[in-house]
Amino acid sequence: MKTIKLSILTLLFSSLAFAQFETPKSELKEFDGVNVEVGGGFALQFQGLKHENVSGSLQMIGKDINLPTANLDIRAYLADGMTMYLRNYMSSRHHNEAWVMGGHLRMDNLDFISEGFLSELMDIAYLRVGYDMPNYGDTWFRRTDNGYATANPFVGNYIMDAFTTEPFAELNIMAESGFIGVFGITNGKLNQSVKTSSKADYGASLYTKLGFDKQINDDLRVRLTGSLFTSSSTSNGGYLFSGDRAGARYYWVMVEDGASDNFRSGRLSPGYKQHTATQIAPFVKVGDLEFYGLYEIDKDKSDNDGKYTQTGADLVYRFGTDKKLYLATRLNQVKGNKTAASAEEVVNRFNLSTGWYITPNVLAKLDLVTQKYSGAAYDGTALEGGKFNGVVLETAITF
């Protein structure tokens, strides 16, 4: 009978850096028999936010503790070059019961077909296949994923939050020169079913990423990527900015009195069913200072010609013994129109955050946030004159 080794999956960060992006082949573990690693994440916030609008119709919110969120992660080494990843949400804002978030299989060689099959390609490439987040853009590497919050220097994610779970297959190329290439396909659907009412329900979403990522020397790392996601039919592609089923990180903000909790509160999703999204993301780390930028456009492919543009900039400075402390700030704006004929929406957010890595796996952070809604599209709605601000204290554990 085969022996399966079980160990704890410890997620450590090199020099406590937030942005790790794709895992290069050089960091992979050598196969030494079937091995299962178990890890997890836990996050808890004390929220002290207030909100307002012109009509005064918002739900009263106070200072208190949010429902804790938790993840259970499993990584299984199945064969040489074949690894399975599985993430479970044990508790989330949207669902307080345990459920499977998603998972995928990573294949770093094709020896299961024949020894050395396409070995020259697979020396710099790997395949990902599963039901998980497709490798579109770079913001999903830096975001909070339910209970996993130690990679995010802030409490919230971006206003237009590119994260979804879909069936996908993709080829990732990471050359020693620094070249990055991603080529993938998904059916663009969050919930899967063979039930259909029209041939229009069938279609694919294609995505790609091209870029450069290089550690130039001990003090300088440079990364620049451009990503494209395009859907081919009106039945798919609508989840790229609304597919996160865990929920946004600022609870109950801008929700009207008497309404049920909008688990996406504080975000903006274009909601296009057939669209093309592009994201350009520069990242530079110079010594103890990190800069991450974001320029993203989501354009409706229908005759309505709607378009949203998102810009963002993060600055993170690390200091203290072993760089366990940091100061960070973020500017984030989304503006656009549902259709070419509709009024403009504008959302602006400012964050100022400080954090302390008590250990590499335990983080405490204090996040100050201000978010404002403007633009004629909000006239006469609950978001007219809308604003929320305050502080959130979050503790996060990842192991």
C-alpha positions as CSV (number, residue, x, y, z in Angstrom):
1,M,0.0,0.0,0.0
2,K,1.3,3.5,-0.9
3,T,2.3,5.8,1.9
4,I,0.9,9.3,1.6
5,K,2.8,12.0,3.5
6,L,0.8,14.7,5.1
7,S,2.4,18.0,6.1
8,I,1.5,21.6,6.9
9,L,1.5,24.0,3.9
10,T,3.4,27.1,5.1
11,L,3.0,30.1,3.0
12,L,6.1,32.2,3.6
13,F,6.9,35.5,1.7
14,S,10.4,36.2,0.5
15,S,11.5,39.3,2.5
16,L,7.9,39.7,3.5
17,A,7.1,40.9,-0.1
18,F,3.4,41.2,-0.9
19,A,3.6,40.6,-4.6
20,Q,4.8,37.1,-5.6
21,F,2.8,36.7,-8.8
22,E,3.2,33.4,-10.7
23,T,5.3,30.7,-9.0
24,P,8.4,30.1,-11.1
25,K,9.7,26.6,-11.7
26,S,12.8,27.2,-9.6
27,E,10.6,27.5,-6.5
28,L,8.8,24.2,-7.1
29,K,9.3,21.3,-4.6
30,E,11.0,18.1,-5.8
31,F,8.7,15.2,-6.1
32,D,9.3,12.6,-3.4
33,G,6.3,10.4,-3.5
34,V,2.6,11.4,-3.1
35,N,2.5,14.2,-0.6
36,V,-0.5,16.2,0.7
37,E,0.0,19.6,2.3
38,V,-2.7,21.3,4.3
39,G,-2.9,25.1,5.0
40,G,-5.3,27.8,5.7
41,G,-6.1,31.4,6.2
42,F,-8.1,33.4,8.7
43,A,-9.1,37.0,8.8
44,L,-11.0,39.2,11.3
45,Q,-11.8,42.9,11.1
46,F,-12.9,45.5,13.6
47,Q,-14.8,47.9,11.3
48,G,-15.2,51.6,12.2
49,L,-16.8,53.1,9.1
50,K,-19.6,55.6,8.5
51,H,-21.5,56.4,5.3
52,E,-23.8,59.1,4.0
53,N,-25.8,60.1,1.0
54,V,-28.0,63.0,-0.1
55,S,-31.3,61.3,0.7
56,G,-30.3,59.9,4.1
57,S,-31.7,56.5,3.2
58,L,-28.7,54.4,4.2
59,Q,-28.7,51.6,6.8
60,M,-27.3,52.7,10.1
61,I,-23.9,51.1,10.7
62,G,-21.7,51.3,13.8
63,K,-18.3,50.2,15.1
64,D,-18.1,46.4,15.6
65,I,-16.5,43.1,14.5
66,N,-17.3,41.5,11.2
67,L,-18.0,37.9,10.7
68,P,-14.6,36.1,10.5
69,T,-13.6,34.6,7.2
70,A,-11.6,31.4,6.8
71,N,-10.0,29.2,4.1
72,L,-8.8,25.6,4.0
73,D,-6.2,24.9,1.4
74,I,-5.0,21.6,0.1
75,R,-2.0,21.1,-2.2
76,A,-1.3,17.5,-3.4
77,Y,1.9,16.4,-5.2
78,L,0.5,13.6,-7.4
79,A,3.5,12.8,-9.6
80,D,6.7,14.4,-10.8
81,G,5.6,17.8,-12.3
82,M,1.9,17.3,-11.4
83,T,0.4,19.3,-8.5
84,M,-3.3,19.8,-7.5
85,Y,-4.4,22.9,-5.7
86,L,-7.8,23.1,-3.9
87,R,-9.2,26.1,-1.9
88,N,-12.2,25.8,0.4
89,Y,-14.1,28.7,2.0
90,M,-15.0,27.7,5.6
91,S,-16.8,31.0,6.2
92,S,-17.3,34.0,4.1
93,R,-19.3,37.2,4.0
94,H,-21.6,35.9,1.3
95,H,-21.9,32.3,2.6
96,N,-21.3,31.4,6.3
97,E,-21.2,27.7,5.5
98,A,-18.2,25.7,4.2
99,W,-18.0,25.2,0.4
100,V,-15.4,24.6,-2.3
101,M,-14.2,27.8,-3.9
102,G,-12.2,26.1,-6.7
103,G,-9.1,24.3,-7.7
104,H,-6.8,23.4,-10.5
105,L,-4.1,21.0,-11.7
106,R,-0.7,22.3,-12.6
107,M,1.5,20.3,-15.0
108,D,5.1,21.2,-15.2
109,N,6.0,18.4,-17.6
110,L,4.2,16.1,-20.0
111,D,6.0,12.9,-19.0
112,F,2.7,11.2,-18.4
113,I,2.3,11.2,-22.2
114,S,5.8,9.9,-22.8
115,E,9.2,10.5,-21.2
116,G,10.5,13.9,-22.3
117,F,7.5,14.8,-24.4
118,L,7.9,18.5,-25.5
119,S,10.6,18.8,-22.9
120,E,12.2,21.9,-24.4
121,L,8.9,23.8,-24.2
122,M,8.1,22.5,-20.7
123,D,11.5,23.6,-19.4
124,I,10.0,27.1,-19.5
125,A,6.3,26.4,-19.4
126,Y,3.5,24.8,-17.4
127,L,-0.2,24.1,-17.9
128,R,-3.0,25.0,-15.6
129,V,-6.4,23.3,-16.0
130,G,-9.3,23.4,-13.6
131,Y,-12.1,25.5,-12.1
132,D,-10.4,28.5,-10.6
133,M,-9.3,32.1,-11.4
134,P,-7.8,32.3,-14.9
135,N,-4.5,34.1,-15.0
136,Y,-5.8,37.4,-16.3
137,G,-4.1,40.5,-15.0
138,D,-1.9,40.9,-11.9
139,T,-4.3,42.4,-9.3
140,W,-5.6,38.9,-8.3
141,F,-2.1,38.1,-6.9
142,R,-2.2,41.0,-4.5
143,R,-5.9,40.9,-3.5
144,T,-7.5,39.4,-0.4
145,D,-9.2,36.1,-1.1
146,N,-11.7,35.6,1.7
147,G,-9.6,34.4,4.7
148,Y,-6.3,34.8,2.8
149,A,-5.3,38.4,3.5
150,T,-1.6,38.4,4.3
151,A,-0.6,39.3,0.6
152,N,-2.7,42.5,0.6
153,P,-1.2,45.6,2.3
154,F,-4.8,47.0,2.5
155,V,-8.1,45.6,3.8
156,G,-10.1,46.2,0.6
157,N,-9.4,45.0,-3.0
158,Y,-9.7,47.3,-6.1
159,I,-13.1,48.9,-6.8
160,M,-13.4,47.0,-10.1
161,D,-12.2,43.7,-8.7
162,A,-11.1,41.2,-11.4
163,F,-11.7,37.8,-9.8
164,T,-13.8,34.9,-10.8
165,T,-13.9,31.1,-10.7
166,E,-14.5,29.4,-14.1
167,P,-13.5,26.3,-15.9
168,F,-10.3,27.1,-17.8
169,A,-7.2,25.7,-19.5
170,E,-4.1,27.8,-20.0
171,L,-0.4,27.7,-21.0
172,N,2.0,29.7,-18.9
173,I,5.5,30.6,-20.2
174,M,8.1,31.9,-17.8
175,A,11.5,32.2,-19.5
176,E,14.8,32.9,-17.8
177,S,15.1,36.1,-19.9
178,G,12.1,37.4,-17.9
179,F,9.5,36.9,-20.7
180,I,6.0,36.0,-19.5
181,G,3.3,34.6,-21.8
182,V,-0.2,33.3,-20.9
183,F,-2.7,31.8,-23.4
184,G,-6.0,30.5,-22.1
185,I,-9.6,29.7,-22.7
186,T,-12.7,29.5,-20.5
187,N,-16.4,29.1,-21.0
188,G,-16.9,32.4,-19.1
189,K,-19.5,30.9,-16.7
190,L,-19.5,31.0,-12.9
191,N,-22.3,28.4,-12.5
192,Q,-22.2,25.4,-14.8
193,S,-25.2,23.6,-16.3
194,V,-26.0,21.7,-19.5
195,K,-29.4,23.3,-19.5
196,T,-29.9,25.9,-22.3
197,S,-32.6,27.8,-24.1
198,S,-30.5,29.0,-27.0
199,K,-27.5,28.3,-29.2
200,A,-26.3,31.7,-28.0
201,D,-25.5,30.1,-24.7
202,Y,-22.5,28.4,-26.2
203,G,-19.3,30.4,-26.5
204,A,-15.8,30.8,-25.2
205,S,-13.8,33.5,-23.5
206,L,-10.2,33.9,-24.6
207,Y,-7.5,35.6,-22.5
208,T,-3.8,36.3,-22.8
209,K,-1.0,38.0,-20.8
210,L,2.4,39.1,-22.2
211,G,5.0,40.7,-20.0
212,F,8.5,40.9,-18.5
213,D,9.5,40.1,-14.9
214,K,13.1,40.2,-13.8
215,Q,15.1,40.5,-10.6
216,I,17.7,42.9,-12.1
217,N,19.9,42.8,-8.9
218,D,19.5,42.4,-5.2
219,D,17.8,45.8,-4.8
220,L,15.8,46.0,-8.1
221,R,12.9,44.0,-9.5
222,V,11.0,45.1,-12.5
223,R,7.7,43.7,-13.9
224,L,5.4,44.9,-16.6
225,T,2.4,42.9,-18.0
226,G,-0.4,43.5,-20.4
227,S,-3.5,41.3,-20.3
228,L,-6.5,40.8,-22.5
229,F,-9.8,39.0,-21.8
230,T,-12.6,38.8,-24.5
231,S,-15.9,37.0,-24.5
232,S,-17.5,35.7,-27.7
233,S,-21.2,35.5,-26.8
234,T,-23.8,37.2,-24.6
235,S,-24.0,34.2,-22.3
236,N,-20.5,34.3,-20.9
237,G,-17.8,36.8,-19.8
238,G,-20.1,38.7,-17.4
239,Y,-18.4,37.4,-14.2
240,L,-14.9,38.7,-14.6
241,F,-15.6,41.7,-12.3
242,S,-18.4,40.1,-10.3
243,G,-17.4,36.5,-9.9
244,D,-16.0,36.8,-6.4
245,R,-18.4,34.8,-4.3
246,A,-16.8,35.6,-0.9
247,G,-17.8,39.2,-0.7
248,A,-16.3,42.7,-0.5
249,R,-14.2,43.7,2.5
250,Y,-16.1,46.9,3.6
251,Y,-19.3,45.6,5.1
252,W,-22.8,47.2,4.6
253,V,-21.4,50.4,3.2
254,M,-23.9,52.3,0.9
255,V,-26.7,49.8,1.5
256,E,-30.1,51.3,1.9
257,D,-32.1,50.9,5.1
258,G,-34.4,47.9,5.0
259,A,-32.4,46.3,2.1
260,S,-30.6,43.0,2.5
261,D,-26.8,43.1,2.7
262,N,-25.2,43.6,-0.7
263,F,-22.1,41.4,-0.4
264,R,-20.4,43.4,-3.2
265,S,-20.9,46.7,-1.4
266,G,-18.2,49.3,-2.2
267,R,-17.3,47.7,-5.6
268,L,-18.3,48.6,-9.1
269,S,-18.9,45.9,-11.8
270,P,-19.6,46.9,-15.4
271,G,-21.8,43.8,-15.7
272,Y,-21.3,43.4,-19.5
273,K,-22.2,40.0,-20.8
274,Q,-20.1,40.3,-23.9
275,H,-17.0,42.5,-23.5
276,T,-13.3,43.0,-23.9
277,A,-11.2,43.8,-20.8
278,T,-7.5,44.9,-20.9
279,Q,-5.2,45.5,-18.0
280,I,-1.7,47.0,-17.9
281,A,0.1,46.5,-14.6
282,P,3.7,47.8,-13.9
283,F,5.5,46.7,-10.7
284,V,8.8,48.0,-9.5
285,K,10.6,47.2,-6.2
286,V,13.6,49.3,-5.4
287,G,15.2,48.3,-2.0
288,D,12.5,48.7,0.6
289,L,10.1,50.6,-1.7
290,E,7.4,49.0,-3.9
291,F,5.2,50.6,-6.6
292,Y,2.3,48.8,-8.3
293,G,0.3,50.5,-10.9
294,L,-3.0,49.6,-12.7
295,Y,-4.6,50.8,-15.9
296,E,-7.7,48.8,-16.9
297,I,-10.5,49.2,-19.5
298,D,-13.6,47.1,-19.8
299,K,-15.6,47.7,-23.0
300,D,-19.0,46.5,-24.0
301,K,-19.0,44.6,-27.3
302,S,-22.7,45.2,-27.9
303,D,-24.1,48.1,-29.9
304,N,-24.5,50.0,-26.6
305,D,-20.8,50.9,-26.6
306,G,-20.4,51.2,-22.8
307,K,-16.9,51.5,-21.3
308,Y,-15.3,51.7,-17.9
309,T,-11.8,52.8,-17.1
310,Q,-9.9,51.9,-13.8
311,T,-6.7,53.5,-12.6
312,G,-4.8,52.6,-9.5
313,A,-1.4,53.2,-7.8
314,D,0.0,51.5,-4.7
315,L,3.1,52.6,-2.8
316,V,4.5,50.4,-0.1
317,Y,7.5,51.1,2.1
318,R,9.0,48.4,4.4
319,F,11.1,49.2,7.5
320,G,12.1,48.0,10.9
321,T,13.8,44.8,12.0
322,D,13.6,42.2,9.2
323,K,11.3,44.6,7.4
324,K,8.3,43.5,9.5
325,L,6.6,46.9,9.4
326,Y,5.2,48.8,6.4
327,L,3.4,52.0,5.4
328,A,1.3,51.9,2.3
329,T,-1.0,54.2,0.3
330,R,-3.4,53.6,-2.6
331,L,-5.3,55.8,-5.1
332,N,-8.0,54.0,-7.1
333,Q,-10.6,55.5,-9.5
334,V,-13.2,53.9,-11.7
335,K,-15.2,56.0,-14.2
336,G,-17.4,55.1,-17.2
337,N,-20.8,54.7,-18.7
338,K,-23.1,51.7,-18.9
339,T,-23.9,52.7,-22.4
340,A,-22.6,55.4,-24.7
341,A,-25.9,57.4,-24.1
342,S,-26.0,57.0,-20.3
343,A,-24.6,59.4,-17.7
344,E,-21.1,58.9,-16.3
345,E,-20.3,57.1,-13.0
346,V,-17.2,58.1,-11.0
347,V,-15.9,56.3,-7.9
348,N,-12.8,57.5,-6.1
349,R,-11.0,55.7,-3.2
350,F,-8.1,56.7,-1.1
351,N,-6.3,54.2,1.3
352,L,-3.6,54.8,3.9
353,S,-2.5,51.7,5.7
354,T,0.1,50.4,8.1
355,G,0.9,46.9,9.0
356,W,3.1,44.7,11.3
357,Y,4.1,41.1,10.5
358,I,4.2,39.7,14.0
359,T,5.5,36.6,12.3
360,P,5.8,35.8,8.6
361,N,2.4,34.2,8.9
362,V,0.6,36.6,11.2
363,L,-0.2,40.2,10.1
364,A,-2.0,43.0,11.8
365,K,-2.9,46.0,9.7
366,L,-4.8,49.3,10.2
367,D,-6.5,50.7,7.0
368,L,-7.9,54.2,6.6
369,V,-10.3,54.4,3.7
370,T,-12.3,57.2,2.0
371,Q,-14.6,56.5,-1.0
372,K,-16.8,59.0,-2.8
373,Y,-19.4,58.6,-5.6
374,S,-20.0,61.3,-8.1
375,G,-21.3,61.7,-11.6
376,A,-24.8,62.3,-13.1
377,A,-25.5,58.6,-13.2
378,Y,-26.1,58.6,-9.4
379,D,-28.6,61.5,-9.4
380,G,-31.8,60.3,-7.7
381,T,-30.3,57.1,-6.5
382,A,-29.0,55.9,-3.1
383,L,-25.4,56.7,-4.3
384,E,-26.1,60.4,-5.0
385,G,-23.7,62.3,-2.8
386,G,-22.5,58.9,-1.5
387,K,-19.5,58.6,0.7
388,F,-18.0,56.3,3.2
389,N,-14.9,56.6,5.4
390,G,-13.2,55.5,8.6
391,V,-10.7,52.9,9.7
392,V,-10.7,49.1,9.7
393,L,-8.3,47.0,11.9
394,E,-7.7,43.6,10.5
395,T,-5.7,40.6,11.8
396,A,-4.8,37.9,9.3
397,I,-3.2,34.5,9.7
398,T,-1.9,32.3,6.9
399,F,-0.2,28.9,7.3
